[in-house]
Amino acid sequence: MTKRRIFDSIITRLVIMVVCLVTVGTVIRYFALGHFLRQDLTIVVQEQQQALAGYVARDIDDKITQRQTLLKQLAADLPQALLSRPAALQDWLRQHYRYQSLFPGGLFVTDRHGRVIADYPTAPGRQNHSYADRDYIQVAAKGSGYIGKPVIGYALRLPILPMATPLFDNNKQVSGILVGITPLSSPGFLDLLQKTQIGHGKGGFQLVSPRDNLYVASSQQALALAPLPVPGSNPLHDRAMAGYRGSGISSNAAGEEEVLAMATVPSTNWFVVAQVPASEAFATVGHAQIFAIKSAIVATILFGLLATGCMYFVLRPLFHAAEDAERMAHGDIPLVPLSIRRMDEVGHLIAAFNRLLGKLHEQQGQLERLAHHDTLTGLPNRRLLADRLKLALAQSRRHGTHLALLFMDLDGFKRINDSQGHDAGDEALRMVTERLQAIVRESDTLARIGGDEFVLLMSHLDTRAAETARIVADKCIAAMQQPLSINGASCKVGISIGIAMDTPASTADSLMQQADQAMYLAKHCGGDCLRQV
Ligand SMILES: Nc1nc2c(ncn2[C@@H]2O[C@H](COP(=O)(O)OP(=O)(O)OP(=O)(O)O)[C@@H](O)[C@H]2O)c(=O)[nH]1
């Protein structure tokens, strides 16, 4: 029952409505906020990634260009005659190596078929070894400088980048090849790319050689010299391999979303990829969404409590009014107007209820009156007379007083009805009532109990009660001597009166019976007569 009341309550429904509205608003805000923030952040993050990729690509390009320039310079300076004197050539390499450190993996010179003539610093197994199968030897043998495929070096046993430039004799024919070896882990070479991470660990750089289908270097060391993913595993990577340079969002082979930016290293055909997981790049979006949810939950709780309190305060008079009305309905308290605390909507409702209550009172009074009074003359009817008679009997016994009952029946009343109509008869009854009322005291009860029958109850009489009753009866008879003037016509009615006096054994019924019998005796006298029993 109580649960049902709580559920049916306006407050509960309003609070549920408010909570639903706030929840719907929060869900909409959650998705809208996420969408707009992500849109904005995507632009910012992509621009940042692009700037980073471009910066690293330019740095690598500078370092490659420096080495190409140096290698060409050395090749131009190297005396042709030394190619046939390995010891002198090695000494020349040693002297020139001293002034530069761009090729920490060493310099070596091969004949035009790729067999090593001299190297410095010497590496075990490099002397006389043939590198004829290497791409950089094959291209340089044809007269062009070349950056070779990054590989695990034959002599050094670690990842290296070989660079070759041809040596020309006086006839402009390739007489030998000068090769510079840079280990990929050399200080000041690719360490900016290899040691820099973007974000919290999963983001970083990759240096990609599309020609060789491998990663030259990466922030993730395990990727160095690893083959590139197969086409189709990362759509943006596929576009980059086809020449696209720019930024975008794509899913990697593991299905994780990443923000990628690609920039070319102009001196090679490599490109740098700056990559950061979308989960890190857009972490702010998630934080903002969680904040939006938390703040909405707090706001909902606070608002719910506040709204409940406020609504209870506003509707409290209504609850009290309902309680009071309920108690009135059960008869616990009388039907009185409810108190109005404020003249708001609730106050208006209670005021309307009070007006309804007033109307009810009025109608109840009318019904009460109709039940106890004669509608034609307004005199008490038989029922009210019986009540008053019982009351008067009880009072007279308590106070030792007396009472008399005068039963009066009009004489010749039917004639008026018959000669002038029923309305004239009614008018005659009202006029008789007025005349009789003028005789009786206010404390007496004059009742109309039938067509032309009236009863007068006289109470609080002293020992001369019978005499007093007769005097009043005489006055009533005398009052009827004057004809009634109805519709211009003069009508005469008489009155026969039977008087009953109380005795210790009297009851209301016995008194009425005695008075009635006395009236019949008076009737038989021929009218305008009284009899007492
Ligand atoms: N106009 C009118 N007539 C009524 C009313 N009540 C009863 N009557 C009539 O009053 C008459 C009463 O009859 P009676 O007592 O015989 O009339 P009466 O002429 O006084 O005769 P007696 O009493 O024998 O002298 C009847 O004709 C009723 O129809 C009423 O409220 N209005």
The ligand as an SDF file (V2000), in Angstrom:
LIG
                    3D

 32 34  0  0  0  0  0  0  0  0999 V2000
  -54.7440   23.5070   -0.3670 N   0  0  0  0  0  0  0  0  0  0  0  0
  -54.3750   22.4580    0.3570 C   0  0  0  0  0  0  0  0  0  0  0  0
  -55.2810   21.5630    0.7300 N   0  0  0  0  0  0  0  0  0  0  0  0
  -54.8980   20.5090    1.5190 C   0  0  0  0  0  0  0  0  0  0  0  0
  -53.5490   20.3190    1.8750 C   0  0  0  0  0  0  0  0  0  0  0  0
  -53.4820   19.1860    2.6040 N   0  0  0  0  0  0  0  0  0  0  0  0
  -54.7150   18.6660    2.6650 C   0  0  0  0  0  0  0  0  0  0  0  0
  -55.6190   19.4870    2.0160 N   0  0  0  0  0  0  0  0  0  0  0  0
  -57.0080   19.3460    1.8720 C   0  0  0  0  0  0  0  0  0  0  0  0
  -57.6130   19.7300    3.0910 O   0  0  0  0  0  0  0  0  0  0  0  0
  -58.8510   19.1120    3.2150 C   0  0  0  0  0  0  0  0  0  0  0  0
  -58.9760   18.5740    4.5900 C   0  0  0  0  0  0  0  0  0  0  0  0
  -60.1900   17.8590    4.7120 O   0  0  0  0  0  0  0  0  0  0  0  0
  -61.1570   18.0830    5.8520 P   0  0  0  0  0  0  0  0  0  0  0  0
  -60.4490   17.9730    7.1590 O   0  0  0  0  0  0  0  0  0  0  0  0
  -62.3480   17.1850    5.6170 O   0  0  0  0  0  0  0  0  0  0  0  0
  -61.6000   19.5270    5.6020 O   0  0  0  0  0  0  0  0  0  0  0  0
  -62.6540   20.3170    6.4290 P   0  0  0  0  0  0  0  0  0  0  0  0
  -63.4450   21.0370    5.3910 O   0  0  0  0  0  0  0  0  0  0  0  0
  -61.8970   21.2110    7.3440 O   0  0  0  0  0  0  0  0  0  0  0  0
  -63.4960   19.3020    7.1980 O   0  0  0  0  0  0  0  0  0  0  0  0
  -63.5670   19.0900    8.7570 P   0  0  0  0  0  0  0  0  0  0  0  0
  -62.2150   18.9530    9.2510 O   0  0  0  0  0  0  0  0  0  0  0  0
  -64.3380   17.8550    8.9200 O   0  0  0  0  0  0  0  0  0  0  0  0
  -64.1960   20.3100    9.2970 O   0  0  0  0  0  0  0  0  0  0  0  0
  -58.8560   18.0430    2.1360 C   0  0  0  0  0  0  0  0  0  0  0  0
  -59.7380   18.4330    1.0780 O   0  0  0  0  0  0  0  0  0  0  0  0
  -57.4540   17.9740    1.6130 C   0  0  0  0  0  0  0  0  0  0  0  0
  -57.4000   17.6350    0.2660 O   0  0  0  0  0  0  0  0  0  0  0  0
  -52.6160   21.2770    1.4470 C   0  0  0  0  0  0  0  0  0  0  0  0
  -51.4320   21.2150    1.7110 O   0  0  0  0  0  0  0  0  0  0  0  0
  -53.0650   22.3420    0.6990 N   0  0  0  0  0  0  0  0  0  0  0  0
  1  2  1  0
  2  3  2  0
  2 32  1  0
  3  4  1  0
  4  5  2  0
  4  8  1  0
  5  6  1  0
  5 30  1  0
  6  7  2  0
  7  8  1  0
  8  9  1  0
  9 10  1  0
  9 28  1  0
 10 11  1  0
 11 12  1  0
 11 26  1  0
 12 13  1  0
 13 14  1  0
 14 15  2  0
 14 16  1  0
 14 17  1  0
 17 18  1  0
 18 19  2  0
 18 20  1  0
 18 21  1  0
 21 22  1  0
 22 23  2  0
 22 24  1  0
 22 25  1  0
 26 27  1  0
 26 28  1  0
 28 29  1  0
 30 31  2  0
 30 32  1  0
M  END
$$$$
